[in-house]
Amino acid sequence: MTIKSYPFLLWLDQSLAYVSNETELAEMCHYAGPDEGICIYPDGQYLTRSGQQAPSLSADALTRLVQQTLVQEGQCCVSKLSQCSVKEAFELLESIS
């Protein structure tokens, strides 16, 4: 597994998670195949877990994933969130990790 650096957001099985270290990554990817999951880095780069370039999410798709994650973590008022950037996604998901 080729990971550029920590932290990153892991997009796996239509969910998004903040990953700050190798242990968290191993726990989240326990049942995932080596080619499953996209790493989203703070600089906006999208890479597969094996280090290959991956297509980026639209702002709408990223916003929906962030909203879904926040709801799953018990956050309220997520409908007020609009057009989430990668930077904002990091800030929001880091605060609940």
N, C-alpha and C positions, 0 to 999 in steps of 0.2 A: 504494500500500500504506500503510495507516494503522497505525502501530505506536505504542502508548501510551508505552512506555519499555523500556529494557533494564536488567537481563536479564529473560528470560522463558523458559518451557519451551515448546517447539514440539511439538505433537502432530500428526504428519503420517504418513500411510500406516501406521497402527498402530504407530508408534514415537514415542519421546519423546527430545528433545534439549535441552540447555541452550544458549541463545543469548545471547551477551553483547554483540554489536554487529551493525551492519548488514551487514558483510562476511560474517560467519558465516551470517546469515539468507539472503543472496543465494546463497551456496554450497549451503545446504540446500534451498532452494526453486527451484533452477535449472530443474528439469523439472516443477515443480508449477504448476498453474493458479492464477490470482489469488484464487480462492475456496477453495482447498484449504489445510488446516492451521488449527489452533486454537492461539492464544497463551494460555498459562496464566501469569498474573502472580502475584508473591509475595503480593499481597493476596487471592488466591483468585478473582480475576475471570477468566472465560473469554471471550475475544473472537476472532472470525474475524480473519484478516489484514487485512480491510477495515474492522475496527473495530466490527462488529456483535456484539451479545450472543450467546453460544453456550451450549448446555447443558453443565453441568459433568459430570465423571466421578464415578462413585461412588468411595468410598474403596477398594473392592476392585479396581475397574478401574484406578485410578491406581496402586495397589500392584503389580498385575500388569505394567503398562507400565514402572514403575521397575525391577522385578526383571528383566524382559526386557532392558532397556537395560544394566543392570549386568552381566548374563551376557554380552551381546554385547561388552562392554568388558573381559571377562576377569576380572571379580570373582567371588569364590567366596562360599559361605555365604549366598546371597541368599534362600534359603528361610526363614531366620530372621527376615526382614523381614515384619512384619505391620501391616496397617492404616496405610498411609503417608499422612500429611497433605501438603498442598501445600508447607508449610514444610519438612518432612522431605525431600520429593522434591527441592526446590531444593538443600538441603544435600548430599544424596547425589550428585546429578548435577553440581553445581558442582565437587565434589571430584575427579571423573574427567574434567572437560572440559579 
